Structure formats: C-alpha cells, structure tokens
Amino acid sequence: MTTLQDAKRVVRAHHAALVAATPDGIAAALAENTSADWHWRGMHPFHEQYGAADVAAVFYKPFLTAFRRVQLREDLFFGGQNDCDDGASTWVGSMGHLMGLFDAPFLGIQPTRKIAMLRYATFHKVENGKIVETSLFVDLLHLMMQAGQYPLPPQTGAHLVQPGPMTHAGLLYDDADPTAGNKTLDLINRMIGDINGHEKYQTRQEELSQCWHDDMIWWGPAGIGATYTIDRYIDQHQTPFRTQIKDRKFNGHIARIAEGDFGGFFGWANLTVTNAGGYMGLPAGQPAEMRVVDMYRRDGEKLAENWIFIDMLHWLNQQGLDVLGRLKET
C-alpha cells in the first residue's frame, strides 16, 4: 500500500511541474508524475481522458495559452485511504484557485487582461509512485462571472472568490493524527445518511443541526452561490433543490477520504436528478447527471464549512442548454 506521505510527495511534485510548465512543455510535465494509462476525469467539455498527451491537449495547453503567469493558490491539501474501497487505495485531495492573467480567449470566454481566479478541486489516486487517476473540477461559470459573461438567471446565493478554511489550517503537508481523520469521516458519513433519510426529521432545521454548526458556511458553485447559517442555507439552497428537483437517485462516490479536520468526496456521477421546473431558471427536463465534489471542515463535533463543485455545464448540456456554444455564438 502506498503511504500517505509518499502519495503527498508525488502530488506536490505534480503540482509544482504544472505551474512551472509552458504550453508547449505541459505534456512532458504531466508525464513526470503520472502513469502511462493515467485516467483523468474533467468537467464538461473536457470529460474523460487517458494519458498525459491527451490531458494536455484537451485542458492544460489551452488553459496555459489563455492564462499567463499561473499560480496555484492552494487552500486545502489532505489525503487518506479511500472509504469507498475499504481503504485499499490512497488518494490526495487539493482545493483552491488557479490564478493568472487572463490574456487570451478560453472556451469562448473573452479575456479581461486582469487577474482571474479559476476555482478548482482535485483528487489524485497514487500507486507505486505515480498518479494513476485524477478528477479535476473547475468552476467555469465563476470564471464567466469574473469576465462579465455570466449566462444564467440570478442565483439564489452569493458568489465570491471563495476563501479557504476560516482556521487557515487546511494544508496538511505533514500527516495528521489518524484518529482525527476517522472522526471527520464518520461525521461526513453520518451527514450523508441524514440527507438520504431526511424524512425522519420533523423540520429541516432539526435535520441539519445533527451534523452542522448553526453558523455553517456552504460555499456553493456558481449558478447556486454561497450561503451562511443553517436558516439561510435552507432558504437559498436546500428548499429550491428539494422542491424544484425530483427523482433524486444517489449513484455513489469514487473516492471519499478524510484527514485531520478535513475531508471530501467526488462521484462520476454522484447523482441523477430531474428538473421539475424552475431550477436555475430552466423548464422541466429529463433525468440528468450531477458530478459533484464536496470538501468539508469539521469543528469539534460538527461540520463548519463545505465547499461544493458541480459540473454545471454538463448538467445543463444534458437538458439542451449548451452554455459554451452560446458564448461562441455571441
């Protein structure tokens, strides 16, 4: 089994190679720390790719061509044994922003020639000194907001260049006490159980108060937005989601890990849901996949912060709204 510290070293080397690379050199930089058959999962329009050359061609070369002087500004870095396979695999999670000078078009989004922050979350599976699987989620709708090209109706929550944890303690380059990570993972799993069995609670406040502090912060993706406190979370996210989305099917997760006070998971896709009409301004639609990342901070016995990434462009595209296609037409 790959040790957690060995896995972290590989991922940190991978990140360093990324930000040092040029557009023409990015394929070689990616190959340094990944396996030949590296399985990479990216959001729409990147989707699944295999091997450094294809990942570079689809995402990194266009990104590094559009963004100059890129910095990886990391807020969370932690690892763990995967709860989804009884600890058989070792994964490392990272979250923050890719910051650069937005100097050329990217996916039809027009450059600002100013600083832009591309919000990201990623999970890497490490085996035998190489990254063999990666998921990379980036908030493209938020990038459109920064460029003044947001294509959707007003969202229910706020959206900001989102900060990292209030404690500023999310970079676990040294391994944390395993008992703390176990406590965080148990709490995340209990919270998931409450979502799936929410009918047993009298009120939504009662449901959420089991696992969340009252002053919780839910850092939602662009299109939904961030909310603060249990009551505002219910008003600004949970109620629209539960009343305007139907036929929710949980498909499971690929990786779910925790270390210290931090944890997270992703699925491909986590959920299949149907827009019953009105959600994000859309008419009723057909069943569509939601690929989701959740990152968490535990404070004592309850969760305090939650950062969410959803492949919104994929979900919207399945319902006939090609956001990137519309951008390119304007």
C-alpha positions in Angstrom: 0.0 0.0 0.0 1.2 3.5 -0.8 1.9 5.5 2.3 0.1 8.8 2.7 3.3 10.8 2.9 4.6 9.1 -0.3 1.4 10.0 -2.1 1.5 13.6 -0.9 5.1 13.9 -2.2 4.0 12.7 -5.7 1.1 15.1 -5.8 3.1 18.1 -4.7 5.7 17.3 -7.3 2.9 17.1 -9.9 1.5 20.5 -8.8 5.0 22.1 -9.0 5.5 20.7 -12.5 2.2 22.1 -13.7 2.7 25.7 -12.6 6.3 25.7 -14.0 5.3 24.4 -17.4 4.9 26.3 -20.7 2.0 25.5 -23.1 4.5 23.5 -25.3 6.0 21.7 -22.4 2.9 20.8 -20.4 2.5 17.3 -21.8 6.0 16.3 -20.7 5.5 18.0 -17.3 2.3 16.0 -16.8 4.0 12.7 -17.7 6.6 13.1 -15.0 4.4 12.0 -12.1 1.6 10.1 -13.9 1.2 6.6 -15.2 1.2 5.9 -18.9 -2.5 5.0 -18.7 -3.4 7.8 -16.3 -7.2 8.1 -16.1 -8.2 11.8 -15.9 -11.7 13.0 -15.3 -12.5 16.6 -16.1 -15.7 18.7 -16.3 -17.6 19.5 -19.5 -16.3 20.0 -22.1 -13.1 18.0 -21.1 -14.7 14.8 -19.8 -12.5 11.6 -19.5 -9.1 11.4 -21.0 -6.2 8.9 -20.8 -2.5 9.7 -20.7 -0.6 12.9 -20.3 -0.6 13.9 -24.0 -4.4 13.9 -24.3 -4.9 15.7 -20.9 -2.5 18.4 -22.0 -4.2 18.8 -25.4 -7.7 19.0 -24.0 -7.3 21.1 -20.9 -3.9 22.3 -19.9 -2.4 23.6 -23.1 -5.5 25.7 -23.9 -5.6 26.9 -20.3 -1.9 27.9 -20.2 -2.2 29.6 -23.5 -5.1 31.7 -22.2 -3.7 32.4 -18.7 -0.2 33.8 -18.2 2.0 33.6 -15.1 -0.2 31.0 -13.4 -0.1 30.4 -9.7 -1.6 27.5 -7.8 -3.1 29.1 -4.7 -3.9 26.1 -2.5 -6.3 26.3 0.4 -6.8 22.6 1.2 -4.4 19.7 0.8 -5.0 16.4 2.6 -5.1 12.7 1.9 -6.4 9.4 3.1 -7.3 5.8 2.4 -10.4 5.5 0.3 -13.6 4.8 2.3 -15.3 3.6 -0.9 -13.0 0.6 -1.3 -12.4 -0.2 2.4 -9.1 1.7 2.4 -7.5 -0.3 -0.4 -6.4 2.9 -2.4 -4.6 6.1 -1.4 -5.9 9.4 -2.5 -4.9 13.1 -2.1 -7.3 16.0 -2.3 -6.5 19.6 -3.1 -8.6 22.7 -3.5 -8.0 26.4 -4.2 -7.7 28.7 -7.2 -5.5 28.7 -10.3 -4.7 32.4 -10.6 -3.3 34.1 -13.7 -3.5 36.9 -16.1 -6.5 36.2 -18.4 -4.9 37.3 -21.7 -6.5 35.2 -24.4 -9.8 33.5 -25.1 -10.6 30.3 -23.2 -13.5 28.1 -24.3 -15.2 31.2 -25.9 -14.8 33.2 -22.7 -13.3 36.5 -23.6 -10.1 37.7 -21.8 -10.1 40.5 -19.3 -6.3 41.2 -19.3 -6.7 41.2 -15.5 -6.2 38.7 -12.7 -8.7 35.9 -12.9 -9.2 33.1 -10.3 -10.3 29.7 -11.7 -11.6 27.8 -8.7 -10.6 24.2 -8.6 -10.8 20.9 -6.6 -8.9 17.8 -7.5 -8.5 14.2 -6.2 -5.5 12.1 -7.2 -5.1 8.3 -6.7 -1.4 7.3 -6.2 0.1 3.9 -6.8 3.7 2.8 -7.0 5.0 6.4 -7.1 2.7 7.6 -9.9 -0.7 9.3 -10.1 -3.0 6.7 -11.8 -6.3 8.5 -11.5 -7.3 12.2 -11.2 -10.5 14.2 -11.1 -10.3 17.9 -11.8 -13.3 20.1 -11.2 -13.1 23.8 -12.2 -15.8 26.4 -11.8 -16.2 27.7 -15.3 -19.4 29.6 -14.6 -17.5 31.6 -11.9 -14.8 32.4 -14.5 -17.6 33.7 -16.8 -18.8 35.9 -13.9 -15.4 37.4 -13.5 -15.3 38.2 -17.2 -18.8 39.8 -17.2 -20.2 37.0 -19.4 -22.4 35.1 -16.9 -25.2 33.4 -19.0 -27.8 32.3 -16.4 -30.6 34.0 -14.3 -29.6 35.4 -10.9 -28.6 32.7 -8.4 -30.2 32.2 -5.0 -26.9 32.6 -3.0 -23.9 34.8 -3.2 -20.8 34.0 -5.2 -17.4 35.3 -4.4 -13.8 34.4 -4.9 -14.1 31.9 -2.2 -11.7 31.8 0.7 -10.2 28.7 2.2 -11.0 27.5 5.8 -11.5 30.1 8.5 -8.8 28.4 10.5 -6.2 28.7 7.7 -5.1 25.2 8.6 -6.1 23.3 5.6 -2.7 22.5 4.1 -1.8 19.1 5.7 1.6 18.6 4.1 2.6 16.6 7.3 0.3 13.7 8.1 -2.3 14.3 10.8 -3.3 12.1 13.7 -5.4 9.3 12.1 -8.0 9.4 14.9 -8.9 12.9 13.9 -9.5 11.9 10.3 -11.6 8.9 11.3 -13.8 11.3 13.3 -14.2 13.6 10.4 -15.0 10.7 8.0 -17.6 9.3 10.4 -19.3 12.7 10.7 -19.4 13.1 6.9 -20.9 9.6 6.5 -23.5 10.4 9.2 -24.4 13.6 7.4 -24.8 11.8 4.1 -27.1 9.3 5.9 -29.2 12.2 7.2 -29.7 13.5 3.7 -30.8 10.2 2.4 -33.1 9.7 5.4 -34.3 13.2 5.9 -37.9 12.2 6.1 -37.4 11.0 9.7 -36.9 14.6 10.9 -39.7 17.0 11.8 -38.0 20.0 10.3 -35.1 20.8 8.0 -33.5 22.7 10.9 -33.7 19.6 13.0 -32.1 17.5 10.2 -29.2 19.9 9.7 -28.5 20.6 13.3 -27.5 16.9 13.8 -24.2 17.4 11.9 -23.8 21.1 11.2 -23.0 24.1 13.3 -25.7 26.8 13.2 -23.2 29.2 11.6 -22.2 26.8 8.9 -20.9 28.1 5.6 -21.9 26.3 2.4 -19.6 27.6 -0.4 -21.7 26.6 -3.3 -20.8 26.6 -7.0 -21.6 29.5 -9.4 -25.2 29.1 -10.5 -26.3 28.5 -6.9 -23.9 30.5 -4.8 -22.8 30.5 -1.1 -25.0 30.6 2.0 -24.2 31.3 5.6 -26.1 29.8 8.6 -28.5 26.9 8.7 -31.6 29.0 8.1 -30.1 30.8 5.0 -28.8 27.5 3.6 -32.4 26.1 3.8 -33.8 29.2 2.1 -31.2 29.7 -0.5 -30.1 26.2 -1.5 -31.9 23.3 0.2 -35.5 24.5 -0.4 -35.0 25.3 -4.2 -33.2 22.0 -4.7 -35.7 19.8 -2.8 -38.8 21.5 -4.3 -37.6 22.0 -7.9 -35.6 18.8 -8.3 -37.3 15.4 -8.3 -36.5 11.7 -8.8 -33.1 12.1 -7.0 -31.0 9.0 -7.4 -27.7 8.6 -5.5 -25.2 6.7 -7.6 -22.3 6.6 -5.1 -18.8 8.0 -4.8 -15.5 7.0 -6.4 -13.4 8.4 -3.5 -14.2 9.6 0.0 -11.3 10.5 2.3 -10.6 12.5 5.4 -7.5 13.6 7.3 -7.4 15.8 10.4 -10.4 18.2 10.4 -10.8 18.0 6.6 -12.5 15.6 4.3 -14.1 15.3 0.9 -15.5 13.1 -1.8 -16.4 13.0 -5.5 -18.6 10.9 -7.8 -18.9 10.3 -11.5 -21.8 11.0 -11.4 -22.9 11.2 -7.7 -26.5 11.9 -8.6 -29.1 11.6 -11.3 -31.8 14.1 -10.9 -34.7 15.6 -12.9 -35.5 19.3 -13.0 -39.2 19.5 -12.1 -39.4 23.1 -13.5 -37.8 26.3 -12.4 -34.5 25.2 -11.0 -31.8 27.6 -12.2 -34.4 29.2 -14.4 -34.9 26.1 -16.6 -38.1 24.4 -17.6 -38.9 20.9 -16.6 -36.4 18.5 -18.1 -35.2 14.9 -18.4 -33.0 13.0 -15.9 -29.5 14.4 -15.9 -26.2 13.5 -14.2 -24.7 15.7 -11.5 -21.0 15.2 -11.0 -20.1 16.7 -7.6 -17.2 17.4 -5.3 -17.7 18.2 -1.6 -14.9 19.4 0.7 -15.5 19.8 4.4 -14.0 21.3 7.6 -15.0 19.8 10.9 -15.0 21.9 14.0 -15.3 19.7 17.1 -18.4 17.5 16.9 -20.0 19.2 13.9 -19.2 20.4 10.3 -18.5 24.1 9.9 -17.7 24.7 6.3 -18.5 22.9 3.0 -17.0 23.8 -0.5 -19.1 22.4 -3.4 -18.2 21.9 -7.0 -20.8 20.7 -9.5 -20.2 20.1 -13.2 -23.0 22.6 -14.1 -22.1 22.8 -17.7 -22.5 19.0 -18.1 -25.8 19.1 -16.2 -27.2 22.0 -18.3 -26.0 20.5 -21.5 -27.9 17.3 -20.9 -31.1 19.4 -20.8 -30.4 21.1 -24.1 -28.6 24.3 -22.8 -25.1 24.5 -24.4 -23.7 27.4 -22.4 -20.3 27.3 -24.1 -21.9 27.0 -27.5 -23.9 30.1 -26.9 -20.8 32.0 -25.7 -19.1 31.2 -29.0 -22.0 32.5 -31.0 -22.0 35.9 -29.4 
